Amino acid sequence: MRLKFLAISDTHLGEATSLLTYSQGREHLCGVIREHLGSGGRVEAEQLVLMGDIPERSHATPETMLSSTHGFMECLDEAVGFRHAIYMPGNHDHVLWTKYCERLHGAGTDQCITGPEGSGVVRGGSRVDPEGSAEELLSVIFEYPDGPVWKKVEREGLDVTFANPLYAERFEERTYAFSHGTHFRKEVVSPRWARRVAGLLTPDGLWGDFKIISEGDVREARNLEELERVVAPFIDSLLPEYEKNPTWLLDDAGYLMAVLSGRFGLKRQSPDQSRLFSRRELYGVPEDRIPRLTARGDVDDSPLRLCVEYFLPHMLAQLREHNLEGDLTFVYGDTHDGGWGEISGVNTPGDGDLRVYNTGGWVTYDLEDHPTCYLFALDESGTEYLLDVSFKEVNLDGNLLLRATSDNARSQREKAGNTLRDLMEWALASRR
């Protein structure tokens, strides 16, 4: 099978709860890709889209993050022959994007978005980023300057593009748009809720000098640039670089946000086998394997409703400005829940239909909640697919990989529960 796009998000490489932090998990993924998309061999993809939260920049040590990210890209290179790689920041690696923008435009810049075509930083295997602005990101993701993935980029004359918060391209009379989903997260679009939580984390709160910046309101943004201007400081302060804060503090903050957002308690049984589902086949797939985000054109999924309200209008406006009109397929990540659907009644460019896919995530929360490990693929005939990767039988040093990662998640969840109790006690005491 030859692909136009292959997209993945939310690998969180370096985090102890990510299945892909471990070489056994990465090797399993790449074997599944070869089996289901490459007929046992290497699959050829024109564009590889890395849709954010690929390296875990906040909750992992730099050494672990780099080791697992480079291992992931080397393994992926064995399974996928790509001509063009597109990197998009998520919320857990957004600080890398901010630093790139500061090197490119100067500190305090507002110029942190790209057009839907993204910004080319490598063309034909040669760097074209001004002033070396992309060096850190190229080093983290593509092993610049001496790693095997970078050597392949040079040798084969490949292209690398950075895009934020949207990458889009026209193919076979349809527009395909990709975004991580940072800009319509619950804590981002609910300023009153976010500021209340943030207020507990500020210098006078429970965690000392862990300061959250939550100024601005996404409801007042008139376009993607203004939306990024509001979202970026909040995300960068909530998820700073690992070196800037003790890891226990970041883990507690991250898991506390997850608890308050209702992330835990979702259950998905481990699928027996990995499966590739075409769009047509998805209509017959049980929702406990691949969730349906919409029903008869109406949005059922809460994060997708936030997307429709706060992000989609700005995205559609940008697509219209660049003449990307007609039918639209929107692929995003961030929530880790995964799924697919169709939305009606949305004023898409050219009043075409709107399909949506969420690529899930690779982080384990509980042994009884198998992650929704999906990749989105589009072949050269225009057929859309979700590849659902099962880790049910994958072993790690004599133990199930799922059990090992869920044990790590349980430990972090227990700490978050203790922190939440401390937070409640502190809040009650402060009122007396």
KOLROZA-166049 format. One line per field, with one value per residue (C-alpha): residue number from 1; x, y, z. Coordinates in Angstrom, 1 decimal. Layout:
N
nr	[NUM | ...]
px	[X | ...]
py	[Y | ...]
pz	[Z | ...]
This chain:
432
nr	[1 | 2 | 3 | 4 | 5 | 6 | 7 | 8 | 9 | 10 | 11 | 12 | 13 | 14 | 15 | 16 | 17 | 18 | 19 | 20 | 21 | 22 | 23 | 24 | 25 | 26 | 27 | 28 | 29 | 30 | 31 | 32 | 33 | 34 | 35 | 36 | 37 | 38 | 39 | 40 | 41 | 42 | 43 | 44 | 45 | 46 | 47 | 48 | 49 | 50 | 51 | 52 | 53 | 54 | 55 | 56 | 57 | 58 | 59 | 60 | 61 | 62 | 63 | 64 | 65 | 66 | 67 | 68 | 69 | 70 | 71 | 72 | 73 | 74 | 75 | 76 | 77 | 78 | 79 | 80 | 81 | 82 | 83 | 84 | 85 | 86 | 87 | 88 | 89 | 90 | 91 | 92 | 93 | 94 | 95 | 96 | 97 | 98 | 99 | 100 | 101 | 102 | 103 | 104 | 105 | 106 | 107 | 108 | 109 | 110 | 111 | 112 | 113 | 114 | 115 | 116 | 117 | 118 | 119 | 120 | 121 | 122 | 123 | 124 | 125 | 126 | 127 | 128 | 129 | 130 | 131 | 132 | 133 | 134 | 135 | 136 | 137 | 138 | 139 | 140 | 141 | 142 | 143 | 144 | 145 | 146 | 147 | 148 | 149 | 150 | 151 | 152 | 153 | 154 | 155 | 156 | 157 | 158 | 159 | 160 | 161 | 162 | 163 | 164 | 165 | 166 | 167 | 168 | 169 | 170 | 171 | 172 | 173 | 174 | 175 | 176 | 177 | 178 | 179 | 180 | 181 | 182 | 183 | 184 | 185 | 186 | 187 | 188 | 189 | 190 | 191 | 192 | 193 | 194 | 195 | 196 | 197 | 198 | 199 | 200 | 201 | 202 | 203 | 204 | 205 | 206 | 207 | 208 | 209 | 210 | 211 | 212 | 213 | 214 | 215 | 216 | 217 | 218 | 219 | 220 | 221 | 222 | 223 | 224 | 225 | 226 | 227 | 228 | 229 | 230 | 231 | 232 | 233 | 234 | 235 | 236 | 237 | 238 | 239 | 240 | 241 | 242 | 243 | 244 | 245 | 246 | 247 | 248 | 249 | 250 | 251 | 252 | 253 | 254 | 255 | 256 | 257 | 258 | 259 | 260 | 261 | 262 | 263 | 264 | 265 | 266 | 267 | 268 | 269 | 270 | 271 | 272 | 273 | 274 | 275 | 276 | 277 | 278 | 279 | 280 | 281 | 282 | 283 | 284 | 285 | 286 | 287 | 288 | 289 | 290 | 291 | 292 | 293 | 294 | 295 | 296 | 297 | 298 | 299 | 300 | 301 | 302 | 303 | 304 | 305 | 306 | 307 | 308 | 309 | 310 | 311 | 312 | 313 | 314 | 315 | 316 | 317 | 318 | 319 | 320 | 321 | 322 | 323 | 324 | 325 | 326 | 327 | 328 | 329 | 330 | 331 | 332 | 333 | 334 | 335 | 336 | 337 | 338 | 339 | 340 | 341 | 342 | 343 | 344 | 345 | 346 | 347 | 348 | 349 | 350 | 351 | 352 | 353 | 354 | 355 | 356 | 357 | 358 | 359 | 360 | 361 | 362 | 363 | 364 | 365 | 366 | 367 | 368 | 369 | 370 | 371 | 372 | 373 | 374 | 375 | 376 | 377 | 378 | 379 | 380 | 381 | 382 | 383 | 384 | 385 | 386 | 387 | 388 | 389 | 390 | 391 | 392 | 393 | 394 | 395 | 396 | 397 | 398 | 399 | 400 | 401 | 402 | 403 | 404 | 405 | 406 | 407 | 408 | 409 | 410 | 411 | 412 | 413 | 414 | 415 | 416 | 417 | 418 | 419 | 420 | 421 | 422 | 423 | 424 | 425 | 426 | 427 | 428 | 429 | 430 | 431 | 432]
px	[0.0 | 1.3 | 0.1 | -0.4 | -0.5 | 0.4 | -0.4 | 0.4 | 0.1 | 0.5 | 3.3 | 4.7 | 8.1 | 10.1 | 7.1 | 7.1 | 3.4 | 3.9 | 4.0 | 6.4 | 9.0 | 10.1 | 11.9 | 9.5 | 6.6 | 8.2 | 9.3 | 5.7 | 4.2 | 6.6 | 5.9 | 2.1 | 2.7 | 4.6 | 2.0 | -1.1 | 0.0 | 3.1 | 2.0 | 4.8 | 7.4 | 8.1 | 5.2 | 5.8 | 4.2 | 4.6 | 4.0 | 4.5 | 2.6 | 3.8 | 0.8 | 2.2 | 3.1 | 5.7 | 8.6 | 7.6 | 9.4 | 7.8 | 7.3 | 10.5 | 14.2 | 16.0 | 18.0 | 15.0 | 13.1 | 15.9 | 16.7 | 13.1 | 12.3 | 15.4 | 14.6 | 11.0 | 12.1 | 14.8 | 12.2 | 9.6 | 12.2 | 12.5 | 8.7 | 7.9 | 9.7 | 8.6 | 9.5 | 8.2 | 7.9 | 5.6 | 6.1 | 3.4 | 3.7 | 1.3 | 0.9 | 3.6 | 6.2 | 4.9 | 7.8 | 10.1 | 8.0 | 8.1 | 11.9 | 12.0 | 9.8 | 11.9 | 15.1 | 13.3 | 11.5 | 12.9 | 11.7 | 8.1 | 7.0 | 3.4 | 4.5 | 4.1 | 1.6 | 2.2 | 0.0 | -1.7 | 1.3 | 3.6 | 7.1 | 9.8 | 13.0 | 14.6 | 14.4 | 16.0 | 18.0 | 19.5 | 18.6 | 16.9 | 15.9 | 17.2 | 19.8 | 19.8 | 16.4 | 15.3 | 18.4 | 16.9 | 13.8 | 15.7 | 18.0 | 15.2 | 13.0 | 15.4 | 18.7 | 20.5 | 23.4 | 24.9 | 22.1 | 20.9 | 17.5 | 19.2 | 21.8 | 18.8 | 17.3 | 20.5 | 21.2 | 17.7 | 17.1 | 14.0 | 11.8 | 10.9 | 8.2 | 7.0 | 3.4 | 1.3 | -1.5 | -2.7 | -1.3 | -3.5 | -3.2 | -5.6 | -5.7 | -8.3 | -10.8 | -10.7 | -8.8 | -7.0 | -6.3 | -4.2 | -3.9 | -2.9 | -5.9 | -4.1 | -6.3 | -9.5 | -8.5 | -10.9 | -8.5 | -7.7 | -11.2 | -12.6 | -10.8 | -12.8 | -12.1 | -8.5 | -7.8 | -9.3 | -7.1 | -4.1 | -4.7 | -4.1 | -0.7 | 0.6 | 3.2 | 0.7 | -0.7 | 0.1 | 3.1 | 5.3 | 6.8 | 5.1 | 3.4 | 0.7 | 0.0 | -3.7 | -4.3 | -6.5 | -9.7 | -10.0 | -13.5 | -12.2 | -9.8 | -10.7 | -8.3 | -5.7 | -2.9 | -4.9 | -5.8 | -2.2 | -1.3 | -3.8 | -3.0 | 0.8 | 1.7 | -0.8 | 0.4 | 4.1 | 3.7 | 1.5 | 3.9 | 7.4 | 10.6 | 11.7 | 14.8 | 12.7 | 10.8 | 11.2 | 9.6 | 7.4 | 5.9 | 5.1 | 3.7 | 1.5 | 0.3 | -0.3 | -2.2 | -4.2 | -5.4 | -6.2 | -8.3 | -10.1 | -10.8 | -12.4 | -9.7 | -9.6 | -12.4 | -12.7 | -12.4 | -11.4 | -10.8 | -7.6 | -8.4 | -7.1 | -5.4 | -4.3 | -6.7 | -6.7 | -10.2 | -11.2 | -13.7 | -16.4 | -15.6 | -15.7 | -19.5 | -19.6 | -16.9 | -18.1 | -17.8 | -15.9 | -13.1 | -13.2 | -15.6 | -18.1 | -17.7 | -20.9 | -24.4 | -26.4 | -24.2 | -24.5 | -21.4 | -21.6 | -18.0 | -17.3 | -13.8 | -15.1 | -17.8 | -15.2 | -13.4 | -16.5 | -17.1 | -13.6 | -11.3 | -13.1 | -14.4 | -10.8 | -9.5 | -12.1 | -11.4 | -7.7 | -8.6 | -10.8 | -8.0 | -5.8 | -8.4 | -8.6 | -12.3 | -14.6 | -15.0 | -12.8 | -11.3 | -10.0 | -7.5 | -6.5 | -5.2 | -4.6 | -7.6 | -6.2 | -9.8 | -9.7 | -12.6 | -14.2 | -17.4 | -19.1 | -20.4 | -23.3 | -24.5 | -21.0 | -20.1 | -17.1 | -15.3 | -17.5 | -20.2 | -18.6 | -19.0 | -16.8 | -15.2 | -13.3 | -10.8 | -9.1 | -5.9 | -6.0 | -2.8 | -0.2 | -0.3 | -1.6 | -3.9 | -5.1 | -4.6 | -8.3 | -8.1 | -6.1 | -5.0 | -6.6 | -3.5 | -4.6 | -2.8 | -4.6 | -3.7 | -4.8 | -3.8 | -3.2 | -6.7 | -8.2 | -9.3 | -9.1 | -8.1 | -7.6 | -5.0 | -5.8 | -2.7 | -3.2 | -0.5 | -2.3 | 0.5 | 3.6 | 6.1 | 8.6 | 11.3 | 9.0 | 6.0 | 3.2 | 4.1 | 0.6 | 0.9 | 4.3 | 3.0 | -0.3 | 1.7 | 3.5 | 0.2 | -1.3 | 1.6 | 1.3 | -2.5 | -2.2 | 0.2 | -2.2 | -5.0 | -2.8 | -2.1 | -5.8 | -6.5 | -3.7 | -5.2 | -8.6 | -7.2 | -5.1 | -8.2 | -10.3 | -7.6 | -7.1 | -10.8 | -10.6]
py	[0.0 | 3.5 | 6.3 | 10.0 | 10.6 | 8.6 | 10.5 | 9.8 | 11.8 | 11.7 | 9.2 | 11.1 | 9.5 | 9.4 | 9.2 | 6.1 | 5.4 | 5.6 | 2.2 | 3.7 | 4.8 | 1.2 | -0.5 | -3.5 | -1.2 | 0.6 | -2.6 | -4.0 | -0.8 | -0.9 | -4.6 | -3.8 | -1.0 | -3.3 | -6.1 | -4.0 | -1.2 | -2.6 | -6.2 | -7.4 | -5.0 | -1.3 | 1.0 | 4.0 | 7.3 | 10.6 | 12.5 | 11.5 | 13.8 | 14.0 | 15.7 | 16.8 | 15.4 | 13.3 | 13.9 | 14.3 | 17.5 | 18.1 | 14.8 | 13.0 | 13.6 | 15.0 | 11.8 | 9.5 | 11.8 | 11.9 | 8.2 | 7.1 | 9.7 | 8.8 | 5.1 | 5.7 | 7.6 | 5.0 | 2.2 | 4.2 | 4.7 | 0.9 | 0.6 | 3.7 | 5.3 | 8.9 | 11.8 | 14.6 | 14.9 | 17.4 | 18.2 | 20.0 | 20.9 | 19.6 | 20.9 | 18.6 | 19.7 | 23.3 | 24.8 | 23.5 | 25.4 | 28.6 | 28.5 | 27.9 | 30.9 | 33.1 | 32.1 | 32.8 | 36.1 | 37.2 | 37.0 | 38.0 | 37.5 | 37.0 | 35.3 | 31.7 | 30.3 | 29.2 | 29.1 | 25.8 | 24.8 | 25.1 | 26.4 | 24.5 | 24.0 | 21.3 | 21.1 | 18.4 | 17.2 | 20.7 | 23.0 | 26.2 | 27.5 | 31.1 | 31.7 | 28.0 | 28.5 | 24.9 | 23.2 | 22.0 | 20.6 | 18.9 | 17.5 | 16.2 | 14.7 | 13.9 | 13.3 | 16.3 | 16.4 | 12.8 | 10.4 | 7.8 | 9.4 | 12.8 | 11.0 | 9.5 | 13.0 | 14.2 | 11.2 | 10.8 | 14.6 | 14.6 | 17.6 | 18.6 | 21.1 | 22.7 | 23.7 | 25.3 | 25.0 | 23.6 | 21.8 | 21.3 | 20.1 | 19.4 | 15.8 | 14.3 | 17.2 | 17.0 | 19.0 | 17.2 | 19.3 | 18.2 | 19.7 | 18.5 | 19.9 | 22.0 | 25.0 | 23.5 | 21.6 | 21.9 | 23.8 | 26.1 | 27.0 | 27.2 | 30.3 | 30.6 | 26.9 | 27.1 | 30.3 | 28.8 | 25.8 | 28.0 | 30.3 | 27.4 | 26.7 | 30.3 | 31.6 | 31.9 | 28.5 | 24.9 | 24.4 | 27.4 | 29.2 | 27.0 | 29.9 | 29.4 | 32.2 | 32.2 | 35.6 | 36.1 | 34.4 | 32.2 | 33.4 | 36.8 | 35.5 | 36.5 | 34.3 | 31.5 | 34.0 | 35.6 | 32.1 | 31.1 | 34.3 | 33.4 | 29.7 | 29.5 | 31.3 | 29.2 | 25.9 | 26.8 | 27.7 | 24.6 | 22.3 | 23.8 | 22.1 | 19.3 | 21.2 | 24.2 | 22.3 | 19.1 | 16.2 | 15.3 | 18.7 | 18.4 | 14.9 | 16.0 | 19.0 | 17.0 | 14.2 | 16.7 | 18.4 | 14.9 | 14.1 | 17.4 | 17.0 | 13.6 | 11.8 | 8.7 | 6.1 | 5.4 | 1.7 | 0.0 | -3.7 | -4.8 | -5.8 | -9.3 | -8.2 | -5.1 | -4.3 | -1.9 | -0.4 | 1.5 | 4.3 | 2.1 | -0.6 | 1.8 | 1.9 | -1.7 | -1.5 | -1.7 | 1.7 | 0.1 | -0.5 | 2.7 | 5.3 | 7.2 | 10.9 | 11.9 | 10.6 | 11.4 | 14.4 | 15.8 | 15.9 | 13.5 | 13.9 | 16.7 | 17.7 | 17.7 | 20.1 | 22.4 | 22.1 | 23.1 | 26.1 | 27.5 | 26.2 | 25.1 | 28.6 | 30.0 | 26.9 | 27.2 | 30.9 | 30.2 | 27.4 | 29.8 | 32.4 | 29.8 | 28.6 | 25.2 | 24.8 | 21.8 | 18.6 | 18.4 | 15.7 | 16.9 | 14.8 | 15.7 | 14.1 | 15.4 | 13.8 | 10.2 | 9.0 | 8.4 | 8.0 | 9.1 | 10.7 | 13.1 | 16.6 | 18.2 | 21.7 | 23.2 | 25.9 | 24.3 | 25.9 | 25.4 | 23.9 | 20.5 | 17.6 | 17.3 | 14.1 | 13.9 | 11.5 | 11.5 | 9.4 | 8.6 | 8.2 | 5.7 | 6.4 | 3.8 | 5.0 | 1.6 | -2.1 | -2.3 | 0.7 | -0.2 | 3.0 | 4.0 | 3.5 | 4.7 | 5.9 | 7.7 | 6.7 | 7.9 | 5.8 | 7.1 | 6.1 | 8.4 | 5.7 | 6.7 | 4.3 | 4.0 | 1.4 | 0.2 | -1.2 | -3.8 | -4.3 | -7.1 | -9.7 | -7.5 | -8.4 | -6.3 | -8.2 | -11.1 | -9.0 | -7.5 | -4.1 | -3.0 | -4.1 | -2.3 | 1.0 | 0.7 | 0.2 | 3.4 | 5.1 | 3.8 | 5.2 | 8.6 | 8.5 | 7.8 | 10.7 | 12.9 | 11.7 | 12.6 | 16.0 | 16.6 | 15.8 | 18.2 | 20.8 | 20.4 | 20.6 | 23.7 | 25.3 | 24.7 | 25.9 | 29.1 | 30.0 | 29.9]
pz	[0.0 | -0.9 | 1.4 | 0.9 | 4.7 | 7.8 | 11.0 | 14.7 | 17.9 | 21.7 | 21.9 | 25.0 | 24.4 | 27.6 | 30.0 | 32.1 | 31.3 | 27.5 | 25.7 | 23.2 | 25.7 | 25.7 | 22.9 | 23.0 | 22.5 | 19.6 | 17.9 | 18.2 | 16.7 | 13.7 | 13.2 | 13.1 | 10.6 | 8.3 | 8.6 | 8.1 | 5.9 | 4.1 | 3.5 | 5.6 | 4.2 | 4.5 | 3.7 | 1.4 | 2.7 | 0.9 | 4.2 | 7.8 | 10.1 | 13.7 | 15.4 | 18.7 | 22.1 | 20.4 | 22.8 | 26.4 | 27.3 | 30.7 | 32.5 | 31.4 | 31.9 | 28.9 | 28.6 | 28.7 | 26.3 | 23.8 | 24.0 | 23.4 | 20.8 | 18.7 | 19.2 | 18.0 | 14.9 | 14.0 | 14.4 | 12.4 | 9.7 | 9.3 | 8.9 | 6.9 | 3.9 | 3.9 | 1.6 | 3.7 | 7.5 | 9.2 | 12.9 | 14.9 | 18.6 | 21.2 | 24.7 | 26.3 | 23.7 | 23.1 | 24.9 | 22.2 | 19.7 | 21.7 | 21.9 | 18.1 | 17.5 | 19.8 | 17.9 | 14.7 | 15.5 | 18.8 | 22.4 | 23.1 | 19.5 | 18.5 | 15.3 | 16.5 | 13.9 | 10.3 | 7.3 | 6.6 | 4.4 | 7.4 | 7.4 | 5.6 | 7.6 | 5.5 | 1.7 | -0.3 | 2.8 | 3.5 | 6.3 | 5.3 | 8.8 | 9.3 | 12.0 | 13.0 | 14.6 | 14.2 | 15.5 | 18.9 | 17.3 | 14.5 | 17.2 | 19.4 | 16.6 | 13.7 | 15.5 | 14.0 | 13.2 | 13.4 | 14.0 | 11.5 | 10.9 | 10.1 | 7.8 | 5.9 | 5.6 | 4.0 | 1.9 | 0.4 | 0.1 | 2.3 | 3.4 | 6.9 | 7.7 | 11.0 | 11.4 | 14.2 | 15.0 | 11.6 | 8.7 | 5.6 | 2.0 | -0.8 | -2.3 | -4.7 | -4.4 | -0.6 | 2.0 | 4.8 | 7.9 | 10.9 | 14.4 | 17.8 | 19.7 | 22.3 | 21.5 | 22.5 | 25.7 | 28.6 | 30.8 | 27.9 | 26.8 | 30.4 | 31.7 | 34.9 | 35.8 | 34.7 | 36.6 | 39.8 | 39.6 | 38.6 | 41.5 | 43.8 | 42.2 | 42.3 | 44.7 | 47.6 | 46.9 | 47.6 | 45.3 | 46.1 | 43.1 | 40.5 | 38.7 | 36.1 | 33.6 | 32.7 | 31.3 | 28.3 | 27.1 | 24.0 | 23.6 | 22.6 | 19.9 | 16.4 | 14.5 | 15.0 | 15.7 | 18.6 | 19.8 | 20.0 | 21.8 | 24.6 | 24.7 | 24.5 | 27.8 | 29.7 | 28.2 | 28.5 | 32.2 | 33.0 | 31.3 | 31.5 | 30.6 | 32.9 | 33.9 | 35.2 | 37.9 | 40.0 | 38.2 | 41.2 | 41.0 | 37.3 | 37.6 | 40.5 | 38.5 | 35.3 | 37.1 | 39.2 | 36.0 | 34.6 | 37.7 | 37.6 | 33.9 | 34.4 | 32.4 | 34.7 | 34.9 | 31.2 | 30.4 | 27.1 | 27.0 | 25.3 | 21.7 | 20.9 | 17.7 | 15.9 | 13.0 | 10.1 | 9.4 | 6.3 | 6.7 | 5.3 | 7.8 | 10.8 | 10.6 | 11.8 | 14.5 | 18.1 | 19.9 | 22.7 | 20.2 | 18.2 | 19.7 | 17.5 | 18.2 | 16.4 | 16.0 | 12.8 | 12.2 | 15.7 | 18.1 | 21.0 | 22.2 | 24.7 | 23.5 | 19.9 | 20.9 | 22.3 | 19.0 | 17.1 | 19.3 | 19.9 | 17.2 | 14.1 | 13.0 | 13.1 | 11.2 | 8.5 | 8.1 | 7.5 | 5.0 | 3.1 | 3.0 | 1.3 | -1.1 | 0.5 | -0.2 | -0.5 | 1.4 | 4.6 | 6.7 | 10.1 | 12.1 | 15.6 | 18.9 | 22.4 | 24.2 | 24.1 | 23.7 | 19.9 | 17.5 | 14.3 | 13.0 | 10.6 | 11.4 | 9.6 | 9.6 | 9.8 | 7.3 | 5.8 | 2.9 | -0.1 | 2.2 | 1.8 | 4.3 | 7.4 | 8.6 | 11.9 | 13.3 | 16.7 | 16.8 | 20.5 | 22.5 | 23.7 | 27.4 | 29.9 | 32.7 | 34.0 | 33.2 | 32.4 | 30.1 | 27.0 | 25.2 | 22.0 | 19.9 | 16.5 | 13.4 | 10.6 | 7.1 | 3.6 | 0.6 | -2.9 | -4.0 | -1.3 | 1.1 | 4.8 | 7.5 | 11.2 | 12.3 | 15.9 | 17.5 | 20.3 | 22.9 | 24.7 | 24.5 | 24.4 | 27.0 | 28.9 | 30.8 | 31.5 | 32.4 | 30.3 | 29.0 | 29.7 | 33.3 | 33.7 | 32.3 | 34.3 | 37.5 | 36.8 | 36.1 | 39.3 | 41.3 | 39.7 | 40.2 | 43.9 | 44.3 | 42.5 | 44.8 | 47.8 | 46.3 | 45.7 | 49.4 | 50.4 | 48.1 | 49.7 | 53.2 | 52.3 | 50.7 | 53.7 | 56.1 | 54.1 | 54.5 | 58.3]
